[in-house]
């Protein structure tokens, strides 16, 4: 749900949906990654970084997280935008 809302530009609702998913499944790497992407779009880079590092440790091989983590602070994380979409 968070990824659909993110793609529709509904960042507030995407954060809310991600938080609801995390209340049910706290270690959901998909929900965490979506939350991190939304936080980055809001300019909350410190919070996004913490979320992406958490995902990195939960699933070290999650390409979307690695891409998001390396691109944090870049305009729209352009390094990976053609390769990775929110999960």
N, C-alpha and C positions, 0 to 999 in steps of 0.2 A: 504494500500500500504506500509506504514512504517513497519508494522509487517512482511510482506513478505521479504522486503529488509533486515530487521534485521536478520531474519532466514537464509538468504543467505550470511550473513556476510558483507553486504554492509552498514556499519554503517554511512558513510558520506551521502549516498543517503537516508538512513532511517531518519536521522536528517532533511535533506532537505524536504523529503516528509511530515514529521510530521509538520514542520514549514509551509509548503504550506497549509496543512489541517487546521492548527490553524489560518492562515490568513483568511480562509473562515468561520471557526467556532471556535472562540477563547476559548470557554469553553468545547471543545471536550476532555472529560476525556480519551478517547482511544488514541487520538493523543498526549496528554500530557504525558500519561503513557509511550507510546512508545518512546517519546523524552527523558524522564527521564532514561529509561533503556539504550538507546543508549549513553547518556551523561555519565552514570555510567561506561559503557564499555570503554569509552574514558578516564576514570579516572578523569572526571570533577565532583567530588563528591559534591562540594558545589552547583553547578548549578543543578545537579540531585536532590539534597535534596530539593531545592526550588520548583522544578517542582513536586516532589512527595507530598510535603506538600500542594501545590495548588490543586492537584488532591484529596488529602485527604479531604480538605475542600469542594470541589465541590461534591464529592460523598464519604461520610464517610464509606460506606460499600463496597467499591470496593476492593475486596480481592487481586487483583493483585498489587494495589498500596500499600496496607498495607504490603504485603509481600516484595515488593521492598523496602519500607521505612525501615522495620526492618532489612533487609539484606544489606543495603548500606555499602559499604566498605568491605564486605565479598568477598572472592574469588568466582566470578560468582554468587553471592547471592545464595549459595548452599542450604540455609535453605528451599527455596521454589521452586527450579528449577524443581523438579519432579511434582510439583502441579500447577505451574503457568507458562504460556507462554505469550509472548507479545500479546497484544490485536490487 
